[in-house]
């Protein structure tokens, strides 16, 4: 049962997750499940992950996405932002596509 495996991954392997990042964790779970189903080698999985250059942009800008979501769809005010930044934040996709080619 997929729901049971996802529940196990969230509650036991990751020991709980923030609902703010639940989509990221579910995407990770899907990638792991596909790799197990296809019996992919770690190298192949790594290459597939590098091809998904949008994932890093989404991950590094999750706070901005969360802020816009709260402001657009919630009565609550956005507060307590994460004060974390990445050197590669807001890279253009061309840079990431070139690095994924290697």
N, C-alpha and C positions, 0 to 999 in steps of 0.2 A: 504494500500500500504506500503510495507516494506521500500522502499526507502524514502518515506515521513516520516515514523516513525523514521528511522535512522537520517534523516536530522534534525528532531525536537529534538531528543536526543542530537545530537552533538551541535547544535546551540542554543538551548534554555535551556536544562537541564544542559549540561556541559559548556555552553557559549563559544563554540569554543574549538578546540583541536589543538595540534601541529601535523603536518603531520608525524612527526617522530614516534609518538605514535598511529597513526590511526589504525594500526592492533590490538593493545591492546584494544582500545575503541570499535572496531567492534566485537572483541571476547566477550567483556563485554555485548554488545548489544544483541548478539546471546544468551548468557546465560540467560539474563533477559527475552528475548522473549520466550525461551523454558520453563522457569519457569512459565511464564504467561499461556502458552498454556497447560502445564500439570497441572496447578493449584497446584504446589508443595508447601509444607509447607516450611517455612524458614529453619527449621532444615534439611530437605532433600536437599535443595539447598546448605546449608553450607557443608554437607557431600560430595556432588558432587564436590564442589569447592576444598575441601581438597584432594580429590582423584587425582586431576590434579596437581600433585606436580611439573611438568615441568613448569607450568605457573609462579610460583614464581622465579624459576631459570632464566627464560627468562626475567621477569620483572626486576630483580635485575642486570642482565647483559646486559640490552638493549643498554647501551652506547658502550659496546664492540662489539655487533652485528652491531650497526649503524656505528661504525668506520670501521669495516672490509668491510661492504657494500660500504661505500663511497670510500675507498681505492681501491676496486676491480672494481667498476662500474662507477665511476665518474671522471671527469677531475678536479674537485674541490679538494682542500686539506682539510683534516679533521682538524678543529680547534674549539676552545671554548668548550672543553669537560665539561660535568657536573661533578662537584667535589663532588659527593655524593657517599657514600658507605653504605652498609648494613652489620650488624653483621652476618646475615645469608647468605651473598653473597657467592656463590660457595660451598654451602653445597652439600654433596653428596646425591643422591636420597634415600639411605638407611635411613638416619636420617629423612628425610621428610616423607617417607613411614611409619615409625614407629609412628611418631606423627599423621599421618592421620588415623591410626588404632583406635585412641582414639576418 
